[in-house]
Amino acid sequence: MEENERRTRIEELARQIWEAEGRPDGQGVRHWMMAERLLDAELQAAHREHEQ
């Protein structure tokens, strides 16, 4: 995954998290970090699936 794709996907996930939590103020960094972890998990799952 290219860096631009990665950033776009993290932005999407962070926004989804923000919305799911009721759009709280001041949680952007936490949402971004959560989104990074989610993306890493998605990529690992896809990699494992591809290996089978």
CYANA upper distance limits for C-alpha pairs under 8 A (distance plus 0.5 A):
  1 MET  CA      5 GLU  CA      6.75
  1 MET  CA      6 ARG  CA      6.78
  2 GLU  CA      6 ARG  CA      6.64
  3 GLU  CA      7 ARG  CA      6.62
  4 ASN  CA      8 THR  CA      6.67
  5 GLU  CA      9 ARG  CA      6.65
  6 ARG  CA     10 ILE  CA      6.66
  7 ARG  CA     11 GLU  CA      6.62
  8 THR  CA     12 GLU  CA      6.76
  9 ARG  CA     13 LEU  CA      6.71
  9 ARG  CA     39 LEU  CA      7.92
 10 ILE  CA     14 ALA  CA      6.43
 10 ILE  CA     32 TRP  CA      7.31
 10 ILE  CA     35 ALA  CA      5.81
 10 ILE  CA     36 GLU  CA      6.36
 10 ILE  CA     39 LEU  CA      7.26
 11 GLU  CA     15 ARG  CA      6.61
 11 GLU  CA     32 TRP  CA      7.79
 11 GLU  CA     35 ALA  CA      8.10
 12 GLU  CA     16 GLN  CA      6.77
 13 LEU  CA     17 ILE  CA      6.70
 13 LEU  CA     32 TRP  CA      8.48
 13 LEU  CA     35 ALA  CA      5.70
 13 LEU  CA     38 LEU  CA      8.33
 13 LEU  CA     39 LEU  CA      8.47
 14 ALA  CA     18 TRP  CA      6.59
 14 ALA  CA     28 GLY  CA      8.24
 14 ALA  CA     31 HIS  CA      5.55
 14 ALA  CA     32 TRP  CA      5.71
 14 ALA  CA     34 MET  CA      7.70
 14 ALA  CA     35 ALA  CA      5.61
 15 ARG  CA     19 GLU  CA      6.59
 15 ARG  CA     31 HIS  CA      8.25
 16 GLN  CA     20 ALA  CA      6.52
 17 ILE  CA     21 GLU  CA      6.68
 17 ILE  CA     31 HIS  CA      6.82
 17 ILE  CA     35 ALA  CA      8.21
 18 TRP  CA     22 GLY  CA      7.04
 18 TRP  CA     23 ARG  CA      5.44
 18 TRP  CA     24 PRO  CA      7.25
 18 TRP  CA     27 GLN  CA      8.30
 18 TRP  CA     28 GLY  CA      8.28
 18 TRP  CA     31 HIS  CA      7.03
 19 GLU  CA     23 ARG  CA      5.33
 27 GLN  CA     31 HIS  CA      6.58
 28 GLY  CA     32 TRP  CA      6.49
 29 VAL  CA     33 MET  CA      6.67
 30 ARG  CA     34 MET  CA      6.64
 31 HIS  CA     35 ALA  CA      6.57
 32 TRP  CA     36 GLU  CA      6.73
 33 MET  CA     37 ARG  CA      6.89
 34 MET  CA     38 LEU  CA      6.71
 35 ALA  CA     39 LEU  CA      6.59
 36 GLU  CA     40 ASP  CA      6.70
 37 ARG  CA     41 ALA  CA      6.73
 38 LEU  CA     42 GLU  CA      6.67
 39 LEU  CA     43 LEU  CA      6.65
 40 ASP  CA     44 GLN  CA      6.64
 41 ALA  CA     45 ALA  CA      6.58
 42 GLU  CA     46 ALA  CA      6.65
 43 LEU  CA     47 HIS  CA      6.58
 44 GLN  CA     48 ARG  CA      6.65
 45 ALA  CA     49 GLU  CA      6.57
 46 ALA  CA     50 HIS  CA      6.55
 47 HIS  CA     51 GLU  CA      6.81
 48 ARG  CA     52 GLN  CA      7.15
